[in-house]
Amino acid sequence: MSSSGPEPGWYPDPTMPNSERWWDGRTWTDVARIVHRDTPPAPTTPPSPARRSGSGASGRPGGCLGVAAGVMFGIVGAVVLLVGGCTAVLVASSESSDVQSSQTTMVRSDGAATSPPVSIDPGSDGQTADDIPATLPMSEATTTSPPESDLTPAQQNAVRSAQSYVGFSGFSRQGLIDQLASDYGDQYSIEDATIAVDSLNIDWKAEAIESAQSYLEHSGFSRQGLIDQLSSQYGDQFTVEQATTAVDAVNADWNAEAVEAAQSYLEHASFSCQGLIDQLSSEFGDQFTSEQASFGAASTGIC
């Protein structure tokens, strides 16, 4: 297709909507481009050339004769055509070594200015606009606060309760957990009580020694009887190892303990010599040895 008249430039493509084709001044070329318009498309035929002043033409046709703007061969251009009172401004910039972004401002027919989205050219590392985060990472945007305790408030309270208990009396690990979680104790959950107790660095053997000494101060115990009391599930619930170590560490006088136990029995009941010896030495009683039990019974004067 060929024609003549208009100066070279981009004009609405008569064969393809929403596109422009290059007019070389004599004919349509094979070079075309897609355009996105906010306004209705221009006429699909090349406009007549604008008449120059002094060309012998008089007057002017009604309306706009035509508006064109072009950018070729990487040259930055701005064309302002004032024809028949219609104004169009197009500013375009080509990419060059010292220009890394471009923005086009267009004046619509209603006089409102619009700007297309700003594009960001890839940097030297190939980063594009999609790779740039909208906000800084939290580690860069804020100051990291000191780490808080891993314990919940309830567990922290349980820790304070546990510390108070072990400061007052000797407790085994299981005994302290039971005290914190018991319905008749502090009523913490078993989980919170366990975490609280295990978070403390407690010497359970030292706690067992403290408990053993406390028992010996208030009553007469045989060695085996005291081990059983410390390790029983109905007693202090230390491990057998902890209980045994503690009992052997207190260096008790077991004969003296047998005397104290014998005197306690006689204060509350009547016993024969042999009956008292049996009570002191029975595996269901105080578990003193036969020698210790005999010594204790004889010390009361009933034998």
Buried (B, 14 or more C-beta within 10 A) or exposed (E): EEEEEBBBBBBBBBEEEEBBBBBEEEEBEEEBEEBEEEEEEBEEEBBEEBBEEEEEEEEEEEEBBBBBBBBEEEEEEEBEBEBBEEEBBBBBBEEEEEEEEBEEEBEEEEEEEEEEEEEBEEEEEEEEEEEEEEEEEEEEEEEEEEEEEEBEEBBBBBBEBBEEBBEEBBBBBBBBBBBBBEEEBBEBEEEBBBBBBEBEEBEBBBBBBBBBBEBBEEBBBBBBBBBBBBBEEEBBBBBEEBBBBBBEBBEBEBBBBBBBBBEEBBEEEEBEBEBBBBBBBEEEBBBBBEEBBBBBBBBBEBB
